[in-house]
Amino acid sequence: MRKGKIRNAIRGLAIIAFAVCLLLSRSTFFTDMPMAKIAVCIIMALFFGEQLLEKSFVGMAIPVGVVTCLFRDELMLGDVHYALIMIAVILIGIGLSTIFGHKPKVVFDHKGKEYIMGENHTSEYWEEDGNFTLDNGLGSRTQYVSVKNMRKGSIDNGLGTLTAYFDGSTVAEEGAFLDIDNGLGAMSLYFPKEFRMSFNFDNGLGKINIHGECSEDETQPLVKTQIDNGLGQVDIYFV
């Protein structure tokens, strides 16, 4: 089973469990159980798991903070303000990221401009021989993808905002395949209108929008695109 489908299956089960807990919270049989809080904990556990896979300590700290706020009284933190709890857990996440984070590395964008990418950016970009990988966890990221003779690409966005421009790319004669996976964030992808593309969608409760039209010239190589979207939004632009 593909990575995107596994993630969507887990997200789908979490959403179903969330809905069931909300219904049970109105039932007279579970008056002694905080079902609404349990429902939120299920979604926060999903967030935590995804950020654990991304190795983002700050991302993992956010759902921990939300759960702490929910059970503030049970944890004997009733006199502590919600904002202070969230600030504290985020600072703990930043501290852990500083201690255990990877050494930043210097990379270059398509214009040769140097910038530093490290653990706190929760994003990575790799490209070689017509293949590329673009991953973004939290935060906002803009990437210029300039791949000559593109053959295969993977784009993965978790909870952040990812924008990618493909105006400097070309497609290999035999065509290419793009695997696009968006979780709970927002993704905007800009392709040249000269690209000939086909799409297969696997959408959860989010939105996938296509703006403009791609080329229909069958003499051009075809870019087959698989889009897996959970609760977020994906916008495809042809410019």
Protein Blocks (a to p, Z undefined) as FASTA:
>chain_A
ZZklmmmmmmmmmmmmmmmmmmmmmpcklmmbcfklmmmmmmmmmmmmmmmmnopaklmm
mmmmmmmmmmmmmnopmmpcfklmmmmmmmmmmmmmmmmmccddddddfkopacdddfkl
opacddeehiacdddfedcdddddddehifbdcdddfkbccdddfklgccdfkbpadddd
dfkbccdddddfkbccddddddfkbccddedjddfbfkbccdddddddfkbccddddZZ
